[in-house]
Amino acid sequence: MRLSSGLVIAGAYADKLRRTLYAQLKDKIKNKEIDSKEVARASAELNRLLYEIIVNKIKLDKGDVVRVRIEYEEKDGQIVWKYDTLEIEAFKRVDEEKVKEAVDEIVSKAGEIAEAEIEYSIEKAGETDLGDEVYYLSLNEEFAGAFIVTPLNGEAIVRGAVLRPTPMVIEKTKISAEESLEETLRRNLQNLVRAGRSVESSEAKKVIKEIKGLIGEKEEIEEEEEE
């Protein structure tokens, strides 16, 4: 079985894990397959280990956030932790004054940031069987979107979607293509994104997945794990 604390402040992980473990084993406790004292013992054993890691080694404050995962099995009425499966995620709490300073600084430049060009990198990913060209966008070295460009008598039809900094879908748009399709996309990219339709990230991912599929790219866009 797997025990997970979910996201919880560092000062409360012990109680959360203990409650969750009891909840997972409540039927076995009720049926006397395992003693509640054994659950308490195993919980204490795990939390002693976590204290050494979280408090003494990582030195998280009580207001920081952690997520603990570990697998275990029940053998002959005893709980055995599989310590080789132990995973700990730690999230440091940022000082409120630093957050306020960052907010004030960026808000003071809100107009400038809204009008600034987004510095996407463009890389050709492949061509379709019909001669369309597919391009991937990245922002700060992270995948940010995909476009497909179709040549058409000195013009190009462009459509695509971006995920960062905000999800957008760019509907089919006809633009002049006096140079290569890649240069055409570069020259028009900022205007295309500005004219895009703001959407939920799921809709943008659906468009990107479709475009990837046109060049045989079946890799899924990674979803954030949820507890």
Kinemage of the C-alpha trace (Angstrom):
@kinemage 1
@onewidth
@group {chain A} dominant
@subgroup {mainchain}
@vectorlist {calphas} color= white
{ca met a 1} P 0.000 0.000 0.000
{ca arg a 2} L 1.009 3.603 -0.404
{ca leu a 3} L 0.844 6.331 2.220
{ca ser a 4} L 0.816 9.975 1.161
{ca ser a 5} L 0.563 13.097 3.266
{ca gly a 6} L -0.612 15.298 0.415
{ca leu a 7} L 0.599 18.876 0.573
{ca val a 8} L 0.836 19.874 4.223
{ca ile a 9} L 2.774 22.401 6.266
{ca ala a 10} L 5.945 20.965 7.775
{ca gly a 11} L 4.624 21.484 11.286
{ca ala a 12} L 1.687 19.136 10.650
{ca tyr a 13} L 3.020 16.262 8.522
{ca ala a 14} L 3.295 13.883 11.495
{ca asp a 15} L -0.366 14.216 12.468
{ca lys a 16} L -1.480 14.008 8.839
{ca leu a 17} L 0.454 10.798 8.172
{ca arg a 18} L -0.753 9.221 11.400
{ca arg a 19} L -4.410 10.007 10.633
{ca thr a 20} L -4.068 8.783 7.051
{ca leu a 21} L -2.448 5.530 8.117
{ca tyr a 22} L -5.239 4.856 10.621
{ca ala a 23} L -7.827 5.638 7.933
{ca gln a 24} L -6.244 3.197 5.486
{ca leu a 25} L -6.142 0.410 8.050
{ca lys a 26} L -9.419 1.064 9.888
{ca asp a 27} L -11.097 -2.062 8.511
{ca lys a 28} L -8.195 -4.296 9.509
{ca ile a 29} L -8.166 -2.711 12.963
{ca lys a 30} L -11.917 -3.280 13.259
{ca asn a 31} L -11.543 -6.910 12.167
{ca lys a 32} L -8.630 -7.346 14.584
{ca glu a 33} L -6.280 -8.240 11.744
{ca ile a 34} L -3.928 -5.596 13.077
{ca asp a 35} L -3.693 -3.932 16.474
{ca ser a 36} L -4.122 -0.182 16.752
{ca lys a 37} L -1.002 -0.149 18.918
{ca glu a 38} L 0.970 -1.494 15.960
{ca val a 39} L -0.339 1.329 13.778
{ca ala a 40} L 0.757 3.823 16.410
{ca arg a 41} L 4.178 2.165 16.650
{ca ala a 42} L 4.727 2.190 12.876
{ca ser a 43} L 3.560 5.792 12.634
{ca ala a 44} L 6.015 6.827 15.341
{ca glu a 45} L 8.850 4.935 13.644
{ca leu a 46} L 8.239 6.686 10.345
{ca asn a 47} L 7.878 10.115 11.895
{ca arg a 48} L 11.132 9.788 13.837
{ca leu a 49} L 12.914 9.189 10.548
{ca leu a 50} L 11.102 12.066 8.834
{ca tyr a 51} L 11.987 14.420 11.677
{ca glu a 52} L 15.670 13.736 11.097
{ca ile a 53} L 15.290 14.460 7.381
{ca ile a 54} L 12.834 17.358 7.374
{ca val a 55} L 13.860 19.216 10.509
{ca asn a 56} L 17.500 18.342 11.121
{ca lys a 57} L 18.788 17.832 7.575
{ca ile a 58} L 16.639 19.941 5.256
{ca lys a 59} L 15.897 22.380 8.096
{ca leu a 60} L 12.416 23.332 6.955
{ca asp a 61} L 10.445 25.821 9.010
{ca lys a 62} L 7.004 24.894 10.329
{ca gly a 63} L 5.352 27.139 7.743
{ca asp a 64} L 7.091 25.469 4.795
{ca val a 65} L 5.197 22.824 2.822
{ca val a 66} L 6.070 19.161 2.305
{ca arg a 67} L 4.600 16.108 0.649
{ca val a 68} L 5.674 12.676 1.849
{ca arg a 69} L 5.047 9.406 0.035
{ca ile a 70} L 6.062 5.904 1.075
{ca glu a 71} L 4.926 2.358 0.433
{ca tyr a 72} L 4.388 -0.260 3.093
{ca glu a 73} L 3.053 -3.746 3.596
{ca glu a 74} L 1.294 -5.526 6.407
{ca lys a 75} L 2.828 -8.900 7.401
{ca asp a 76} L 1.463 -11.059 10.178
{ca gly a 77} L -0.081 -8.096 11.944
{ca gln a 78} L 2.965 -5.852 11.574
{ca ile a 79} L 3.545 -2.815 9.359
{ca val a 80} L 6.788 -2.881 7.393
{ca trp a 81} L 7.887 0.364 5.743
{ca lys a 82} L 9.527 0.131 2.327
{ca tyr a 83} L 12.056 2.856 2.960
{ca asp a 84} L 13.541 2.571 -0.519
{ca thr a 85} L 10.265 4.043 -1.832
{ca leu a 86} L 10.352 7.101 0.453
{ca glu a 87} L 9.847 10.362 -1.455
{ca ile a 88} L 9.819 13.839 0.063
{ca glu a 89} L 8.964 17.049 -1.773
{ca ala a 90} L 9.807 20.291 0.014
{ca phe a 91} L 8.543 23.777 -0.747
{ca lys a 92} L 10.112 26.712 1.069
{ca arg a 93} L 7.834 29.481 2.276
{ca val a 94} L 8.942 32.828 0.875
{ca asp a 95} L 9.190 35.714 3.303
{ca glu a 96} L 6.106 37.944 2.999
{ca glu a 97} L 8.214 41.082 2.735
{ca lys a 98} L 10.120 39.627 -0.240
{ca val a 99} L 6.845 38.727 -1.906
{ca lys a 100} L 5.501 42.242 -1.376
{ca glu a 101} L 8.693 43.778 -2.794
{ca ala a 102} L 8.430 41.579 -5.893
{ca val a 103} L 4.753 42.436 -6.349
{ca asp a 104} L 5.377 46.175 -5.995
{ca glu a 105} L 8.292 46.097 -8.429
{ca ile a 106} L 6.446 44.190 -11.154
{ca val a 107} L 3.147 46.029 -10.727
{ca ser a 108} L 4.973 49.306 -11.238
{ca lys a 109} L 5.993 47.981 -14.673
{ca ala a 110} L 2.650 46.390 -15.543
{ca gly a 111} L 2.041 48.449 -18.666
{ca glu a 112} L 5.562 47.935 -19.947
{ca ile a 113} L 5.418 44.172 -19.368
{ca ala a 114} L 2.022 43.842 -21.050
{ca glu a 115} L 3.358 45.503 -24.196
{ca ala a 116} L 6.781 43.823 -24.234
{ca glu a 117} L 7.527 41.117 -26.785
{ca ile a 118} L 7.691 37.594 -25.430
{ca glu a 119} L 11.091 36.152 -26.276
{ca tyr a 120} L 10.103 32.787 -27.710
{ca ser a 121} L 12.645 30.515 -29.359
{ca ile a 122} L 11.443 28.805 -32.543
{ca glu a 123} L 12.633 25.413 -33.779
{ca lys a 124} L 11.424 23.485 -36.804
{ca ala a 125} L 10.064 20.129 -35.625
{ca gly a 126} L 9.185 18.522 -38.951
{ca glu a 127} L 6.971 18.471 -42.034
{ca thr a 128} L 3.648 16.800 -42.740
{ca asp a 129} L 3.003 14.547 -45.728
{ca leu a 130} L 1.231 17.498 -47.380
{ca gly a 131} L 4.230 19.831 -47.069
{ca asp a 132} L 3.103 21.799 -44.034
{ca glu a 133} L 5.853 22.781 -41.610
{ca val a 134} L 5.556 22.346 -37.849
{ca tyr a 135} L 7.437 24.520 -35.378
{ca tyr a 136} L 7.851 24.245 -31.617
{ca leu a 137} L 8.179 27.253 -29.354
{ca ser a 138} L 10.135 27.427 -26.124
{ca leu a 139} L 10.297 30.075 -23.431
{ca asn a 140} L 13.142 30.136 -20.926
{ca glu a 141} L 14.208 26.737 -22.313
{ca glu a 142} L 10.827 25.145 -21.560
{ca phe a 143} L 8.391 23.875 -24.186
{ca ala a 144} L 5.838 26.622 -24.773
{ca gly a 145} L 3.751 25.802 -27.843
{ca ala a 146} L 3.415 24.519 -31.403
{ca phe a 147} L 2.475 26.028 -34.768
{ca ile a 148} L 1.729 24.574 -38.171
{ca val a 149} L 2.429 26.706 -41.247
{ca thr a 150} L 0.866 25.883 -44.626
{ca pro a 151} L 2.308 27.497 -47.794
{ca leu a 152} L -0.310 28.894 -50.217
{ca asn a 153} L 0.614 30.888 -53.359
{ca gly a 154} L 2.983 33.398 -51.787
{ca glu a 155} L 1.079 33.393 -48.529
{ca ala a 156} L 0.930 31.127 -45.490
{ca ile a 157} L -1.838 29.869 -43.252
{ca val a 158} L -0.772 29.644 -39.638
{ca arg a 159} L -2.471 28.103 -36.634
{ca gly a 160} L -1.277 26.850 -33.284
{ca ala a 161} L -1.324 27.243 -29.529
{ca val a 162} L 0.945 28.389 -26.725
{ca leu a 163} L 0.989 27.393 -23.065
{ca arg a 164} L 3.286 30.049 -21.614
{ca pro a 165} L 3.116 32.664 -20.249
{ca thr a 166} L -0.653 32.238 -20.662
{ca pro a 167} L -2.565 29.587 -22.675
{ca met a 168} L -3.695 30.876 -26.071
{ca val a 169} L -5.085 29.311 -29.235
{ca ile a 170} L -4.247 30.945 -32.539
{ca glu a 171} L -6.947 30.253 -35.114
{ca lys a 172} L -6.132 29.859 -38.816
{ca thr a 173} L -4.625 33.139 -39.997
{ca lys a 174} L -3.441 34.022 -43.509
{ca ile a 175} L -0.233 36.065 -43.715
{ca ser a 176} L 2.166 37.182 -46.449
{ca ala a 177} L 5.073 34.798 -47.021
{ca glu a 178} L 7.805 36.607 -48.917
{ca glu a 179} L 10.579 34.548 -47.316
{ca ser a 180} L 10.911 31.046 -45.886
{ca leu a 181} L 8.065 29.726 -43.776
{ca glu a 182} L 10.292 29.821 -40.682
{ca glu a 183} L 11.151 33.491 -41.226
{ca thr a 184} L 7.506 34.217 -41.953
{ca leu a 185} L 6.533 32.715 -38.626
{ca arg a 186} L 9.297 34.590 -36.781
{ca arg a 187} L 8.280 37.921 -38.350
{ca asn a 188} L 4.603 37.482 -37.469
{ca leu a 189} L 4.786 35.530 -34.224
{ca gln a 190} L 4.229 38.395 -31.777
{ca asn a 191} L 1.184 39.686 -33.650
{ca leu a 192} L -0.220 36.167 -33.942
{ca val a 193} L 0.077 35.566 -30.205
{ca arg a 194} L -1.394 38.971 -29.334
{ca ala a 195} L -4.382 38.198 -31.539
{ca gly a 196} L -4.797 34.716 -30.050
{ca arg a 197} L -7.795 33.561 -28.057
{ca ser a 198} L -7.261 33.096 -24.331
{ca val a 199} L -8.250 29.556 -23.315
{ca glu a 200} L -7.927 26.980 -20.559
{ca ser a 201} L -4.618 25.110 -20.693
{ca ser a 202} L -6.458 21.883 -21.572
{ca glu a 203} L -7.733 23.412 -24.820
{ca ala a 204} L -4.274 24.674 -25.773
{ca lys a 205} L -2.787 21.244 -25.010
{ca lys a 206} L -5.400 19.600 -27.221
{ca val a 207} L -4.389 21.775 -30.192
{ca ile a 208} L -0.687 21.144 -29.552
{ca lys a 209} L -1.260 17.401 -29.323
{ca glu a 210} L -3.093 17.478 -32.669
{ca ile a 211} L -0.248 19.403 -34.326
{ca lys a 212} L 2.361 17.035 -32.891
{ca gly a 213} L 0.389 14.107 -34.236
{ca leu a 214} L 0.613 15.495 -37.774
{ca ile a 215} L 4.358 14.777 -37.789
{ca gly a 216} L 4.056 11.486 -35.947
{ca glu a 217} L 4.930 12.892 -32.545
{ca lys a 218} L 2.802 10.985 -30.042
{ca glu a 219} L 4.378 12.211 -26.820
{ca glu a 220} L 1.793 13.509 -24.392
{ca ile a 221} L 2.118 16.924 -22.758
{ca glu a 222} L 2.944 16.225 -19.165
{ca glu a 223} L 0.140 16.901 -16.693
{ca glu a 224} L 0.791 18.135 -13.178
{ca glu a 225} L 0.361 15.372 -10.668
{ca glu a 226} L -2.510 15.789 -8.287
{ca glu a 227} L -3.096 14.176 -4.983
